[in-house]
Structures are given as C-alpha cells and as structure tokens.
Amino acid sequence: MTVRTPAERALARSYTTGDGEVSFAVRELTVDHHGRDDVTLTYRLTVSGTGFEDESWVFTLPWDDKSFLDVLTSPAPDPDRLAQLVHLVRALLEEWWDTKGYDRRAAKMGRRGA
C-alpha cells in the first residue's frame, strides 16, 4: 500500500464548487512523478450537478509548477501553501469542466468513462 502525503490526501478529497452547482466526487487520484520536477495528477471522478445526470470522467493534469513540488512531496507541508495548492488544482479542474466542450486543449485533458 502506498503511503500518501498530506497534499495527496487533500487533493483526493471530493468537493462541491463554491456556488453549489457542481460536485466532484473523487473516486481515485493517482500521482505519477516523472523525474525530479514533473508530476501528473490523474483523477477518476463522478461529476454531478444541477441540470445534468452524473458523469464519470478521467481527468489528467500535468503539473510542472516547481514552486509547489515541495508541498506535494512533503510529509509536513506548510498549511497555507497546502491550501493554495489545493485551491489551484481545484480551480484548474473547474476550468477544465467549464471549457471542455469548446476548448481543444481542455478537451484533451479529460475522457469519459472509468
């Protein structure tokens, strides 16, 4: 069994957007480290909300922001920086959800199923 860092545990928590319109139920989060500086976060999600039926998605987020790698890998990250990381990743997830229908780059980050 893989030991998760505090950041991985925080990023793997399900949540609802601030307006309460969309919920992201995280079924699984995989964190793949590629070399020293690159990480890929892969989410298996069930997305539910007002006006649409639940949808299963796999969302892949390449993470090359080196300024947060220490937070992602630390056994005891600074709580404020951890909160910033979680906020940034969730904002990117929400941006993907909102733009996947018309932004080609965003569409490539997710696929239905699983």
PyMOL commands that place a pseudoatom at each C-alpha (Angstrom):
pseudoatom trace, name=CA, resn=MET, resi=1, chain=A, elem=C, hetatm=0, pos=[0.000, 0.000, 0.000]
pseudoatom trace, name=CA, resn=THR, resi=2, chain=A, elem=C, hetatm=0, pos=[1.321, 3.392, -0.996]
pseudoatom trace, name=CA, resn=VAL, resi=3, chain=A, elem=C, hetatm=0, pos=[1.695, 5.975, 1.744]
pseudoatom trace, name=CA, resn=ARG, resi=4, chain=A, elem=C, hetatm=0, pos=[0.081, 9.239, 0.669]
pseudoatom trace, name=CA, resn=THR, resi=5, chain=A, elem=C, hetatm=0, pos=[1.485, 12.639, 1.511]
pseudoatom trace, name=CA, resn=PRO, resi=6, chain=A, elem=C, hetatm=0, pos=[-0.790, 15.195, 3.196]
pseudoatom trace, name=CA, resn=ALA, resi=7, chain=A, elem=C, hetatm=0, pos=[-1.074, 17.018, -0.141]
pseudoatom trace, name=CA, resn=GLU, resi=8, chain=A, elem=C, hetatm=0, pos=[-2.126, 13.862, -1.968]
pseudoatom trace, name=CA, resn=ARG, resi=9, chain=A, elem=C, hetatm=0, pos=[-4.754, 13.171, 0.685]
pseudoatom trace, name=CA, resn=ALA, resi=10, chain=A, elem=C, hetatm=0, pos=[-6.055, 16.748, 0.477]
pseudoatom trace, name=CA, resn=LEU, resi=11, chain=A, elem=C, hetatm=0, pos=[-6.147, 16.703, -3.328]
pseudoatom trace, name=CA, resn=ALA, resi=12, chain=A, elem=C, hetatm=0, pos=[-8.037, 13.385, -3.291]
pseudoatom trace, name=CA, resn=ARG, resi=13, chain=A, elem=C, hetatm=0, pos=[-10.966, 14.788, -1.307]
pseudoatom trace, name=CA, resn=SER, resi=14, chain=A, elem=C, hetatm=0, pos=[-14.287, 15.245, -3.064]
pseudoatom trace, name=CA, resn=TYR, resi=15, chain=A, elem=C, hetatm=0, pos=[-15.774, 18.718, -3.089]
pseudoatom trace, name=CA, resn=THR, resi=16, chain=A, elem=C, hetatm=0, pos=[-18.546, 20.957, -4.403]
pseudoatom trace, name=CA, resn=THR, resi=17, chain=A, elem=C, hetatm=0, pos=[-17.943, 24.241, -6.183]
pseudoatom trace, name=CA, resn=GLY, resi=18, chain=A, elem=C, hetatm=0, pos=[-18.479, 27.442, -4.234]
pseudoatom trace, name=CA, resn=ASP, resi=19, chain=A, elem=C, hetatm=0, pos=[-21.774, 28.152, -5.987]
pseudoatom trace, name=CA, resn=GLY, resi=20, chain=A, elem=C, hetatm=0, pos=[-23.018, 24.650, -5.145]
pseudoatom trace, name=CA, resn=GLU, resi=21, chain=A, elem=C, hetatm=0, pos=[-23.753, 23.882, -8.792]
pseudoatom trace, name=CA, resn=VAL, resi=22, chain=A, elem=C, hetatm=0, pos=[-21.247, 21.088, -9.456]
pseudoatom trace, name=CA, resn=SER, resi=23, chain=A, elem=C, hetatm=0, pos=[-19.838, 18.318, -7.274]
pseudoatom trace, name=CA, resn=PHE, resi=24, chain=A, elem=C, hetatm=0, pos=[-16.647, 16.444, -7.998]
pseudoatom trace, name=CA, resn=ALA, resi=25, chain=A, elem=C, hetatm=0, pos=[-16.648, 13.047, -6.287]
pseudoatom trace, name=CA, resn=VAL, resi=26, chain=A, elem=C, hetatm=0, pos=[-13.069, 11.822, -6.411]
pseudoatom trace, name=CA, resn=ARG, resi=27, chain=A, elem=C, hetatm=0, pos=[-13.050, 8.046, -6.721]
pseudoatom trace, name=CA, resn=GLU, resi=28, chain=A, elem=C, hetatm=0, pos=[-9.296, 7.829, -7.179]
pseudoatom trace, name=CA, resn=LEU, resi=29, chain=A, elem=C, hetatm=0, pos=[-6.274, 10.096, -7.502]
pseudoatom trace, name=CA, resn=THR, resi=30, chain=A, elem=C, hetatm=0, pos=[-3.033, 8.818, -8.965]
pseudoatom trace, name=CA, resn=VAL, resi=31, chain=A, elem=C, hetatm=0, pos=[0.104, 10.934, -8.612]
pseudoatom trace, name=CA, resn=ASP, resi=32, chain=A, elem=C, hetatm=0, pos=[2.867, 9.963, -11.042]
pseudoatom trace, name=CA, resn=HIS, resi=33, chain=A, elem=C, hetatm=0, pos=[6.299, 11.517, -10.579]
pseudoatom trace, name=CA, resn=HIS, resi=34, chain=A, elem=C, hetatm=0, pos=[8.317, 11.822, -13.796]
pseudoatom trace, name=CA, resn=GLY, resi=35, chain=A, elem=C, hetatm=0, pos=[11.873, 12.617, -12.958]
pseudoatom trace, name=CA, resn=ARG, resi=36, chain=A, elem=C, hetatm=0, pos=[12.600, 15.264, -10.379]
pseudoatom trace, name=CA, resn=ASP, resi=37, chain=A, elem=C, hetatm=0, pos=[10.368, 18.120, -11.472]
pseudoatom trace, name=CA, resn=ASP, resi=38, chain=A, elem=C, hetatm=0, pos=[7.315, 16.805, -13.305]
pseudoatom trace, name=CA, resn=VAL, resi=39, chain=A, elem=C, hetatm=0, pos=[4.174, 15.257, -11.851]
pseudoatom trace, name=CA, resn=THR, resi=40, chain=A, elem=C, hetatm=0, pos=[0.929, 14.099, -13.423]
pseudoatom trace, name=CA, resn=LEU, resi=41, chain=A, elem=C, hetatm=0, pos=[-2.262, 14.069, -11.386]
pseudoatom trace, name=CA, resn=THR, resi=42, chain=A, elem=C, hetatm=0, pos=[-4.879, 11.665, -12.737]
pseudoatom trace, name=CA, resn=TYR, resi=43, chain=A, elem=C, hetatm=0, pos=[-8.357, 11.874, -11.275]
pseudoatom trace, name=CA, resn=ARG, resi=44, chain=A, elem=C, hetatm=0, pos=[-11.170, 9.350, -11.650]
pseudoatom trace, name=CA, resn=LEU, resi=45, chain=A, elem=C, hetatm=0, pos=[-14.281, 11.397, -10.947]
pseudoatom trace, name=CA, resn=THR, resi=46, chain=A, elem=C, hetatm=0, pos=[-18.007, 11.320, -10.837]
pseudoatom trace, name=CA, resn=VAL, resi=47, chain=A, elem=C, hetatm=0, pos=[-19.278, 14.786, -11.657]
pseudoatom trace, name=CA, resn=SER, resi=48, chain=A, elem=C, hetatm=0, pos=[-22.820, 15.697, -10.684]
pseudoatom trace, name=CA, resn=GLY, resi=49, chain=A, elem=C, hetatm=0, pos=[-24.761, 18.881, -10.742]
pseudoatom trace, name=CA, resn=THR, resi=50, chain=A, elem=C, hetatm=0, pos=[-27.862, 20.811, -11.464]
pseudoatom trace, name=CA, resn=GLY, resi=51, chain=A, elem=C, hetatm=0, pos=[-29.308, 20.125, -14.893]
pseudoatom trace, name=CA, resn=PHE, resi=52, chain=A, elem=C, hetatm=0, pos=[-27.323, 17.050, -15.888]
pseudoatom trace, name=CA, resn=GLU, resi=53, chain=A, elem=C, hetatm=0, pos=[-27.000, 13.405, -14.923]
pseudoatom trace, name=CA, resn=ASP, resi=54, chain=A, elem=C, hetatm=0, pos=[-23.927, 12.103, -13.128]
pseudoatom trace, name=CA, resn=GLU, resi=55, chain=A, elem=C, hetatm=0, pos=[-20.962, 11.651, -15.456]
pseudoatom trace, name=CA, resn=SER, resi=56, chain=A, elem=C, hetatm=0, pos=[-17.825, 9.566, -14.947]
pseudoatom trace, name=CA, resn=TRP, resi=57, chain=A, elem=C, hetatm=0, pos=[-14.581, 11.128, -16.137]
pseudoatom trace, name=CA, resn=VAL, resi=58, chain=A, elem=C, hetatm=0, pos=[-10.835, 10.618, -16.072]
pseudoatom trace, name=CA, resn=PHE, resi=59, chain=A, elem=C, hetatm=0, pos=[-9.070, 13.979, -15.832]
pseudoatom trace, name=CA, resn=THR, resi=60, chain=A, elem=C, hetatm=0, pos=[-5.303, 14.209, -16.330]
pseudoatom trace, name=CA, resn=LEU, resi=61, chain=A, elem=C, hetatm=0, pos=[-3.440, 17.277, -15.128]
pseudoatom trace, name=CA, resn=PRO, resi=62, chain=A, elem=C, hetatm=0, pos=[0.260, 17.599, -15.957]
pseudoatom trace, name=CA, resn=TRP, resi=63, chain=A, elem=C, hetatm=0, pos=[1.806, 19.556, -13.090]
pseudoatom trace, name=CA, resn=ASP, resi=64, chain=A, elem=C, hetatm=0, pos=[5.112, 21.233, -13.802]
pseudoatom trace, name=CA, resn=ASP, resi=65, chain=A, elem=C, hetatm=0, pos=[4.817, 24.112, -11.328]
pseudoatom trace, name=CA, resn=LYS, resi=66, chain=A, elem=C, hetatm=0, pos=[8.069, 23.557, -9.477]
pseudoatom trace, name=CA, resn=SER, resi=67, chain=A, elem=C, hetatm=0, pos=[7.135, 26.093, -6.787]
pseudoatom trace, name=CA, resn=PHE, resi=68, chain=A, elem=C, hetatm=0, pos=[4.665, 23.603, -5.287]
pseudoatom trace, name=CA, resn=LEU, resi=69, chain=A, elem=C, hetatm=0, pos=[6.589, 20.340, -5.676]
pseudoatom trace, name=CA, resn=ASP, resi=70, chain=A, elem=C, hetatm=0, pos=[7.880, 20.616, -2.122]
pseudoatom trace, name=CA, resn=VAL, resi=71, chain=A, elem=C, hetatm=0, pos=[4.296, 20.924, -0.863]
pseudoatom trace, name=CA, resn=LEU, resi=72, chain=A, elem=C, hetatm=0, pos=[3.214, 17.905, -2.896]
pseudoatom trace, name=CA, resn=THR, resi=73, chain=A, elem=C, hetatm=0, pos=[6.011, 15.697, -1.592]
pseudoatom trace, name=CA, resn=SER, resi=74, chain=A, elem=C, hetatm=0, pos=[6.454, 16.945, 1.981]
pseudoatom trace, name=CA, resn=PRO, resi=75, chain=A, elem=C, hetatm=0, pos=[5.393, 14.787, 4.930]
pseudoatom trace, name=CA, resn=ALA, resi=76, chain=A, elem=C, hetatm=0, pos=[4.506, 18.042, 6.777]
pseudoatom trace, name=CA, resn=PRO, resi=77, chain=A, elem=C, hetatm=0, pos=[3.799, 20.895, 4.339]
pseudoatom trace, name=CA, resn=ASP, resi=78, chain=A, elem=C, hetatm=0, pos=[3.069, 24.446, 5.403]
pseudoatom trace, name=CA, resn=PRO, resi=79, chain=A, elem=C, hetatm=0, pos=[-0.735, 24.550, 5.868]
pseudoatom trace, name=CA, resn=ASP, resi=80, chain=A, elem=C, hetatm=0, pos=[-1.156, 27.830, 3.962]
pseudoatom trace, name=CA, resn=ARG, resi=81, chain=A, elem=C, hetatm=0, pos=[0.827, 26.590, 0.980]
pseudoatom trace, name=CA, resn=LEU, resi=82, chain=A, elem=C, hetatm=0, pos=[-1.077, 23.295, 1.043]
pseudoatom trace, name=CA, resn=ALA, resi=83, chain=A, elem=C, hetatm=0, pos=[-4.357, 25.229, 0.942]
pseudoatom trace, name=CA, resn=GLN, resi=84, chain=A, elem=C, hetatm=0, pos=[-3.023, 27.248, -2.018]
pseudoatom trace, name=CA, resn=LEU, resi=85, chain=A, elem=C, hetatm=0, pos=[-2.068, 24.075, -3.890]
pseudoatom trace, name=CA, resn=VAL, resi=86, chain=A, elem=C, hetatm=0, pos=[-5.491, 22.520, -3.325]
pseudoatom trace, name=CA, resn=HIS, resi=87, chain=A, elem=C, hetatm=0, pos=[-7.174, 25.754, -4.433]
pseudoatom trace, name=CA, resn=LEU, resi=88, chain=A, elem=C, hetatm=0, pos=[-5.070, 25.942, -7.620]
pseudoatom trace, name=CA, resn=VAL, resi=89, chain=A, elem=C, hetatm=0, pos=[-5.695, 22.328, -8.600]
pseudoatom trace, name=CA, resn=ARG, resi=90, chain=A, elem=C, hetatm=0, pos=[-9.430, 22.624, -7.947]
pseudoatom trace, name=CA, resn=ALA, resi=91, chain=A, elem=C, hetatm=0, pos=[-9.573, 25.847, -9.979]
pseudoatom trace, name=CA, resn=LEU, resi=92, chain=A, elem=C, hetatm=0, pos=[-7.903, 24.048, -12.887]
pseudoatom trace, name=CA, resn=LEU, resi=93, chain=A, elem=C, hetatm=0, pos=[-10.319, 21.137, -12.533]
pseudoatom trace, name=CA, resn=GLU, resi=94, chain=A, elem=C, hetatm=0, pos=[-13.286, 23.507, -12.600]
pseudoatom trace, name=CA, resn=GLU, resi=95, chain=A, elem=C, hetatm=0, pos=[-11.849, 25.420, -15.561]
pseudoatom trace, name=CA, resn=TRP, resi=96, chain=A, elem=C, hetatm=0, pos=[-11.475, 22.140, -17.451]
pseudoatom trace, name=CA, resn=TRP, resi=97, chain=A, elem=C, hetatm=0, pos=[-15.066, 21.189, -16.627]
pseudoatom trace, name=CA, resn=ASP, resi=98, chain=A, elem=C, hetatm=0, pos=[-16.389, 24.563, -17.802]
pseudoatom trace, name=CA, resn=THR, resi=99, chain=A, elem=C, hetatm=0, pos=[-14.360, 24.708, -21.046]
pseudoatom trace, name=CA, resn=LYS, resi=100, chain=A, elem=C, hetatm=0, pos=[-14.014, 21.092, -22.185]
pseudoatom trace, name=CA, resn=GLY, resi=101, chain=A, elem=C, hetatm=0, pos=[-16.867, 21.471, -24.678]
pseudoatom trace, name=CA, resn=TYR, resi=102, chain=A, elem=C, hetatm=0, pos=[-15.183, 24.149, -26.767]
pseudoatom trace, name=CA, resn=ASP, resi=103, chain=A, elem=C, hetatm=0, pos=[-11.511, 24.402, -25.801]
pseudoatom trace, name=CA, resn=ARG, resi=104, chain=A, elem=C, hetatm=0, pos=[-9.498, 21.762, -27.624]
pseudoatom trace, name=CA, resn=ARG, resi=105, chain=A, elem=C, hetatm=0, pos=[-6.656, 21.841, -25.079]
pseudoatom trace, name=CA, resn=ALA, resi=106, chain=A, elem=C, hetatm=0, pos=[-9.085, 21.354, -22.202]
pseudoatom trace, name=CA, resn=ALA, resi=107, chain=A, elem=C, hetatm=0, pos=[-10.932, 18.589, -24.034]
pseudoatom trace, name=CA, resn=LYS, resi=108, chain=A, elem=C, hetatm=0, pos=[-7.702, 16.581, -24.314]
pseudoatom trace, name=CA, resn=MET, resi=109, chain=A, elem=C, hetatm=0, pos=[-7.283, 16.597, -20.527]
pseudoatom trace, name=CA, resn=GLY, resi=110, chain=A, elem=C, hetatm=0, pos=[-10.393, 14.510, -19.881]
pseudoatom trace, name=CA, resn=ARG, resi=111, chain=A, elem=C, hetatm=0, pos=[-12.158, 11.461, -21.187]
pseudoatom trace, name=CA, resn=ARG, resi=112, chain=A, elem=C, hetatm=0, pos=[-15.451, 9.867, -20.271]
pseudoatom trace, name=CA, resn=GLY, resi=113, chain=A, elem=C, hetatm=0, pos=[-15.642, 6.571, -18.525]
pseudoatom trace, name=CA, resn=ALA, resi=114, chain=A, elem=C, hetatm=0, pos=[-13.827, 4.538, -15.952]
for i in range(1, 114): cmd.bond("trace and resi %d" % i, "trace and resi %d" % (i + 1))
show_as sticks, trace
zoom trace
